[in-house]
Amino acid sequence: MGYAEVYQYEEGTLIIDLLDAKPPQHILWRGVAKGVVDWQGTTGGQTGLINEAVQKVLAQFPPKRS
């Protein structure tokens, strides 16, 4: 007979859009963070995890010019 292991995890996505203030509001920049969420392994709980993700996304701004 076969053997199977089941793992449960939560996956999260954070999207930050910077929009033009004038109509029509075009997206000027989008930053995205995706990953497995580990609520227990984070200092500061949910707020700490979210703040950490926001910092990582905003570290990519402003985009490098090519």
BELPEUR-V988406 format. One record per residue. SS is DSSP state (H for helix, E for strand, - for the rest). BURIAL is b if it has 16 or more other C-alpha atoms within 10 Angstrom, else e. D_CENTER is the distance of its C-alpha to the mean C-alpha in Angstrom with 2 decimals. Layout:
ss=[SS/SS]
burial=[BURIAL/BURIAL]
d_center=[D_CENTER/D_CENTER]
//
This chain:
ss=[-/-/-/-/-/-/-/-/-/E/E/E/E/E/E/E/E/E/E/-/-/-/-/-/-/-/E/E/E/E/E/E/E/E/E/E/E/-/-/-/-/-/-/-/H/H/H/H/H/H/H/H/H/H/H/H/H/H/-/-/-/-/-/-/-/-]
burial=[e/e/e/e/e/e/e/e/e/e/e/e/e/e/e/e/e/e/e/e/e/e/e/e/e/e/e/e/e/e/b/e/e/e/e/e/b/e/e/e/e/e/e/e/e/e/e/e/b/e/e/e/b/b/e/e/b/e/e/e/e/e/e/e/e/e]
d_center=[40.87/37.22/34.57/31.01/28.13/25.40/22.02/19.72/16.03/13.07/10.12/6.89/4.74/3.22/5.94/8.12/11.66/14.60/17.82/21.44/23.26/26.34/26.93/26.02/22.45/20.95/17.36/17.86/14.44/11.07/7.92/5.16/2.71/4.83/7.26/10.10/10.08/13.10/14.16/17.50/16.65/14.80/16.86/16.66/15.53/12.85/12.96/12.73/9.69/7.83/9.70/8.91/5.12/6.59/9.31/7.88/6.62/9.98/11.86/11.87/13.81/16.61/16.67/19.60/22.66/24.35]
//
